[in-house]
Amino acid sequence: MNSTKPQPSSYPKNGGWNRMYTATMFSLKGMIYCFKHEAGMREYTVIFLLSLPCAIYLGETSVERILMLGAGVLVILMELLNSAIEATLDRISTEHHDLAGAAKDMGSAAVFLAVLLFIYVWGEFIVRSVS
């Protein structure tokens, strides 16, 4: 039997606060990259930042404010994941392939559904505040 040892990771293994710090730095790096290179991310971030004071004003309870802001965070999360899928597929090949196109379309659909949820949640609160 031929057994092979797993290859060590190029990233140093760490734990505790050091791991949390490293993970935070990688996360911020990814968010900044996405913000710089994806127009959708910039647009959704601006909308989210503008929604912060509105959520505080319109939400009557902390749960309502969490729902309103959570819908915005969900849009940003979906955009980050969609951008990661697109970047990965573009790294593999920029040639058209039906499966790559389908994967990109599915990522886009996830963003679209999150945006629809955002519109619905905010629409409910705006209609209630106007009534």
NUNUPA-86382 format. One record per residue: x, y, z of N, C-alpha, C in turn; residue in three letters. Coordinates in pm, whole numbers, padded with zeros to 5 digits, always signed. Layout:
<rs>
XYZXYZXYZala...
</rs>
This chain:
<rs>
+00083-00119+00000+00000+00000+00000+00086+00124+00000met+00048+00215-00081+00121+00341-00090+00042+00448-00016asn+00092+00490+00098+00023+00595+00171+00101+00725+00157ser+00028+00830+00138+00092+00961+00125+00053+01048+00242thr+00149+01124+00287+00123+01217+00396+00054+01341+00338lys-00039+01399+00413-00097+01524+00366+00010+01633+00365pro+00006+01715+00264+00102+01825+00252+00067+01934+00352gln+00167+01991+00416+00139+02099+00511+00088+02223+00438pro+00002+02295+00506-00054+02418+00450+00055+02525+00443ser+00043+02611+00344+00140+02721+00334+00112+02829+00438ser-00005+02825+00498-00037+02920+00603+00002+02862+00738tyr+00060+02942+00824+00098+02890+00955-00027+02856+01037pro-00019+02745+01109-00130+02707+01197-00120+02791+01324lys-00229+02852+01357-00232+02928+01480-00371+02914+01541asn-00384+02953+01661-00512+02943+01729-00536+03064+01816gly-00649+03064+01880-00683+03170+01973-00693+03307+01908gly-00644+03405+01980-00653+03544+01934-00574+03567+01807trp-00461+03499+01793-00380+03516+01673-00457+03470+01549asn-00526+03357+01560-00606+03307+01448-00720+03404+01416arg-00784+03455+01520-00895+03549+01499-00845+03677+01430met-00729+03724+01472-00670+03843+01410-00639+03816+01263tyr-00575+03702+01236-00539+03667+01099-00664+03653+01012thr-00766+03586+01064-00891+03568+00990-00957+03703+00962ala-00952+03793+01060-01009+03927+01041-00936+04002+00932thr-00804+03993+00931-00726+04063+00828-00757+04009+00688met-00768+03875+00676-00803+03817+00546-00944+03860+00504phe-01035+03864+00599-01173+03904+00570-01179+04048+00522ser-01109+04137+00592-01107+04277+00551-01043+04294+00414leu-00937+04218+00389-00871+04221+00259-00969+04181+00148lys-01048+04078+00172-01147+04034+00075-01257+04136+00054gly-01303+04197+00160-01407+04300+00148-01356+04421+00071met-01234+04462+00100-01175+04577+00030-01157+04545-00117ile-01108+04426-00148-01090+04386-00288-01224+04390-00361tyr-01326+04334-00300-01458+04330-00362-01512+04472-00381cys-01493+04557-00283-01540+04696-00292-01470+04769-00406phe-01340+04746-00422-01263+04813-00527-01298+04765-00667lys-01329+04636-00681-01340+04575-00813-01483+04541-00856his-01580+04554-00768-01717+04518-00803-01811+04636-00780glu-01869+04685-00889-01960+04799-00881-02080+04767-00792ala-02133+04645-00803-02246+04606-00721-02216+04617-00572gly-02097+04576-00534-02058+04584-00393-02055+04728-00346met-02002+04818-00428-02000+04959-00391-02141+05014-00376arg-02227+04979-00471-02365+05029-00467-02439+04977-00345glu-02429+04846-00318-02499+04789-00203-02443+04841-00071tyr-02313+04867-00067-02254+04922+00055-02306+05062+00083thr-02315+05145-00020-02369+05280-00002-02514+05274+00045val-02593+05188-00018-02733+05173+00023-02742+05128+00168ile-02657+05031+00205-02658+04983+00342-02620+05093+00441phe-02516+05169+00409-02473+05276+00501-02580+05384+00515leu-02650+05413+00405-02759+05510+00412-02877+05454+00492leu-02893+05323+00490-03006+05262+00561-02985+05256+00712ser-02861+05267+00758-02835+05258+00902-02916+05359+00984leu-02905+05489+00956-02984+05583+01037-03134+05566+01016pro-03174+05527+00895-03317+05505+00869-03371+05390+00953cys-03293+05283+00966-03335+05169+01046-03349+05208+01192ala-03259+05289+01240-03266+05333+01379-03391+05418+01401ile-03425+05501+01302-03541+05588+01312-03672+05511+01293tyr-03679+05425+01192-03804+05356+01159-03832+05235+01249leu-03729+05166+01292-03749+05047+01375-03793+05085+01515gly-03905+05029+01557-03958+05062+01690-03894+04976+01799glu-03848+04858+01762-03785+04769+01859-03648+04726+01804thr-03568+04668+01890-03438+04621+01844-03454+04509+01742ser-03556+04426+01756-03579+04318+01660-03610+04375+01522val-03690+04478+01518-03721+04541+01389-03597+04602+01325glu-03515+04667+01406-03391+04725+01352-03298+04614+01301arg-03292+04504+01374-03208+04392+01331-03259+04335+01199ile-03390+04321+01184-03447+04272+01059-03414+04364+00943leu-03428+04493+00964-03402+04589+00858-03254+04588+00818met-03167+04590+00915-03024+04591+00886-02977+04453+00839leu-03037+04348+00893-03001+04212+00852-03031+04188+00704gly-03138+04245+00655-03170+04231+00512-03061+04296+00427ala-03009+04409+00473-02899+04475+00401-02770+04398+00409gly-02741+04342+00526-02620+04262+00542-02628+04138+00453val-02746+04079+00442-02763+03962+00357-02730+03994+00211leu-02771+04110+00164-02738+04150+00026-02587+04158+00009val-02519+04219+00103-02373+04232+00095-02306+04094+00101ile-02355+04007+00187-02300+03871+00195-02316+03797+00062leu-02434+03808+00003-02457+03740-00125-02368+03798-00234met-02347+03929-00232-02259+03991-00332-02115+03945-00313glu-02071+03932-00189-01936+03881-00164-01921+03738-00217leu-02019+03653-00189-02011+03515-00236-02020+03507-00389leu-02108+03586-00448-02120+03589-00593-01989+03635-00656asn-01929+03736-00601-01801+03786-00654-01691+03681-00639ser-01693+03607-00529-01594+03501-00509-01611+03390-00613ala-01735+03354-00640-01762+03253-00743-01712+03302-00879ile-01746+03426-00913-01705+03481-01043-01553+03488-01054glu-01486+03533-00948-01340+03544-00952-01276+03406-00969ala-01329+03307-00899-01275+03172-00910-01292+03118-01051thr-01410+03135-01107-01435+03085-01243-01350+03159-01346leu-01334+03290-01328-01251+03367-01421-01104+03328-01408asp-01061+03286-01290-00923+03240-01270-00899+03110-01344arg-01000+03024-01344-00987+02896-01412-00984+02916-01563ile-01079+02996-01615-01084+03021-01759-01180+03134-01787ser-01143+03218-01882-01234+03325-01923-01315+03285-02046thr-01287+03164-02099-01365+03114-02212-01506+03079-02166glu-01601+03094-02258-01739+03060-02224-01754+02910-02203his-01822+02875-02095-01857+02736-02069-01995+02738-02005his-02082+02648-02047-02219+02648-01996-02225+02635-01844asp-02142+02548-01785-02145+02531-01640-02094+02654-01567leu-01990+02717-01620-01939+02840-01558-02045+02949-01566ala-02110+02957-01681-02218+03056-01696-02332+03029-01600gly-02367+02901-01584-02475+02865-01491-02437+02901-01347ala-02311+02874-01309-02266+02907-01174-02272+03057-01149ala-02229+03134-01247-02236+03280-01233-02380+03328-01225lys-02467+03269-01305-02608+03306-01303-02673+03271-01168asp-02634+03157-01111-02689+03118-00981-02642+03213-00871met-02515+03254-00878-02466+03352-00782-02540+03483-00794gly-02565+03523-00917-02641+03646-00943-02784+03632-00891ser-02843+03514-00907-02979+03490-00858-02984+03502-00705ala-02879+03456-00637-02875+03468-00491-02875+03614-00449ala-02798+03696-00519-02796+03840-00490-02935+03898-00517val-02994+03860-00630-03125+03911-00668-03231+03880-00561phe-03231+03757-00513-03328+03720-00409-03305+03797-00280leu-03179+03819-00244-03149+03898-00125-03197+04042-00142ala-03180+04096-00262-03227+04233-00290-03379+04238-00280val-03448+04137-00334-03594+04134-00323-03638+04130-00177leu-03569+04051-00095-03601+04047+00048-03579+04184+00112leu-03468+04249+00077-03439+04382+00129-03552+04480+00094phe-03594+04477-00032-03701+04567-00077-03831+04538-00003ile-03863+04410+00014-03985+04373+00085-03982+04419+00230tyr-03874+04388+00301-03863+04425+00442-03872+04576+00458val-03795+04648+00379-03795+04794+00391-03928+04853+00345trp-03988+04793+00243-04119+04841+00198-04223+04830+00307gly-04222+04718+00380-04316+04700+00490-04300+04809+00596glu-04177+04839+00632-04154+04939+00736-04185+05079+00686phe-04157+05108+00562-04187+05241+00508-04337+05262+00498ile-04409+05161+00450-04556+05172+00441-04615+05190+00580val-04563+05115+00677-04613+05129+00814-04586+05267+00871arg-04471+05323+00842-04437+05454+00898-04515+05567+00832ser-04556+05547+00705-04634+05648+00635-04779+05644+00680val-04829+05524+00713-04971+05507+00752-05002+05570+00886ser
</rs>
